[in-house]
């Protein structure tokens, strides 16, 4: 089975770059759309940017089977605006943080960024799995240690052979 993956890094909520993402999705028809850091923007100048709420709605509408997010150093306070604006009832919000998404034979593991403010991201990450539900009882994890040996071996054991 073949899985087509389109990765996007450093989108920074740019309307110009998002137009290119739309073109690439239409052209390549990926099975997985992976936003691998800095899809949001944490700086003051908002010229030419899509606000976090509209970006969530627009990304969620993209025609691909899986959409997944991994935190970069710009997913800070605006992450909660993005997550709360995501249409959870229509499509899962997959956020990886020491967790993995399986798409056919492909397993994508999300590593922590450890640059910037991790707590807003961790506050909404589910205690089990990778689908953000905005459930206060089931969300909110502690930031993972910088030393991957303290969390990665356990994650790899959970994944078993598919993580290899």
Long-range contacts (C-beta under 8 A, 24 or more apart in sequence): 1-104, 1-105, 3-31, 3-32, 3-103, 3-104, 3-105, 3-106, 4-28, 4-29, 4-30, 4-31, 4-32, 5-30, 5-31, 5-32, 5-33, 5-34, 5-103, 5-106, 5-108, 6-30, 6-32, 6-33, 6-34, 6-64, 7-34, 7-35, 7-36, 8-33, 8-34, 8-35, 8-36, 8-39, 9-35, 9-36, 9-37, 9-38, 9-72, 10-37, 10-38, 10-72, 11-35, 11-38, 11-39, 12-38, 12-39, 12-40, 12-41, 12-49, 12-74, 13-39, 13-40, 13-41, 13-49, 13-50, 13-51, 13-52, 13-55, 14-41, 14-48, 14-49, 14-50, 15-48, 15-49, 15-50, 16-48, 18-50, 18-55, 18-58, 22-62, 25-62, 25-63, 25-64, 29-63, 29-64, 30-64, 31-64, 31-65, 31-66, 31-103, 31-104, 32-64, 32-65, 32-66, 32-67, 32-68, 32-101, 32-103, 32-106, 32-108, 33-59, 33-62, 33-64, 33-66, 33-67, 33-68, 34-67, 34-68, 34-69, 34-70, 34-108, 35-59, 35-67, 35-68, 35-69, 35-70, 36-70, 36-72, 37-70, 37-71, 37-72, 37-73, 37-74, 37-75, 37-113, 38-72, 38-73, 38-74, 38-75, 39-69, 39-72, 39-74, 39-75, 40-74, 40-75, 40-76, 40-78, 40-79, 40-82, 41-74, 41-78, 42-73, 42-74, 42-75, 42-76, 42-77, 42-78, 42-116, 43-74, 51-81, 52-78, 52-79, 52-81, 52-82, 52-85, 53-81, 53-82, 53-85, 54-85, 55-82, 56-81, 56-82, 56-83, 56-85, 56-86, 56-87, 57-85, 57-86, 57-87, 60-86, 60-87, 60-90, 60-91, 65-103, 66-94, 66-101, 66-103, 67-91, 67-94, 68-94, 68-95, 68-96, 68-101, 68-108, 68-110, 68-130, 69-93, 69-94, 69-95, 69-96, 70-95, 70-96, 70-97, 70-110, 70-111, 70-113, 71-95, 71-97, 71-110, 71-112, 71-113, 71-118, 71-121, 72-113, 72-115, 73-113, 73-115, 73-116, 74-116, 75-113, 75-116, 75-120, 75-121, 76-116, 76-117, 76-120, 76-121, 77-117, 77-120, 79-120, 79-121, 79-124, 80-120, 80-123, 80-124, 83-124, 83-132, 83-134, 84-134, 86-132, 88-132, 88-133, 88-134, 92-131, 92-132, 93-131, 93-132, 94-130, 94-131, 94-132, 95-121, 95-124, 95-125, 95-130, 95-132, 96-130, 97-121, 97-122, 97-125, 97-130, 97-141, 97-144, 98-144, 98-151, 98-152, 98-155, 99-125, 99-129, 99-130, 99-155, 100-130, 100-155, 100-159, 100-163, 101-130, 102-162, 105-162, 107-159, 107-162, 107-163, 109-155, 109-159, 109-163, 111-148, 112-143, 112-144, 112-146, 114-143, 114-146, 118-143, 119-143
